[in-house]
Amino acid sequence: MYGLPFKAWRLFGNKSQRDVADQINISQSAYQQLENSEAKKQKRGLEKLASAFDCQLEQLTVMKENKYSGKRETASTLC
């Protein structure tokens, strides 16, 4: 699921969904959908999330080759 790394980063930072939502100027319910969504995220949104999680954009989008399919996937899609 794409959103799982976002939840992990949020919990690592000891933040609530409301905390992150407030930092990126969206509602808590919109953030919840973002966190649980498998949809691809826009770069600007990922940049805002990286800032809220105090991490680098690359840490949210690390590429890895899927050993079963041979496709390159982001870390977000592998969780």
N, C-alpha and C positions, 0 to 999 in steps of 0.2 A: 504494500500500500504506500502510495506516494507521501502521504502526510505523516507517517510514523516518525521519521527523523525530526520533524517539527515538534512533535509531542515530546520526544526524548530531549531535545534541546530546551524546550520549555520547562520540563521537569528538572533537568540538570540545573537550570538557573533559578529553581524554586519559585516559578512564576505561575500564576493562574492564567486561564484563557483570557480573562478580562484584562489582566495586566498587559499581555502581549497585544491584545486588540486595541487597547488604549494607546500603546506605543506606536502602532502603525495606523491609527486613526480609522478603525473599522469597528463595527459592533461585535460583541462577544459571539453572537450567533453566526455572524459572517466568518469570524476566525474559526469557530468550531467546524464549519463546513470546509474551510480551507485545510484545516488539520486532518480532517477525515476524508478528503477528496483524493481521488486517484488522477484527477485532471492535471495536465501540465500547468505549471505556474509561469507567469510572466516574469521577465528578468527584474523589472522594477520592484515587483512584489517580493521576489526573493531577496533583493538588496535590503528592503525594509525589514524582512524577517531576520536576515543576518545581523543587522544593526540591533534589533530588539534582543536577539540571543547573544549578542556580543561575540560573534564569530565571523569568520571570513565567508564570503559568498561561496567560495570553492568547497568549504566544508559542508555545505548543503547540497552541492551538486557534483560531488566526486564521481568520476566515471569508472566503471568496472566492467570487464567482459563477463557475460553470463556463460559459465562453463557448459551449460546444457544447450543453449541456443547459439552461442558464439556472437550474440549481439552485444553491443556496448550499451550499458544502461547507467542511469544515475544511481547513486547510493539510495536516493529517495524511492526509486521504483523497486529496489531490491528488498526492502523491508516489508 
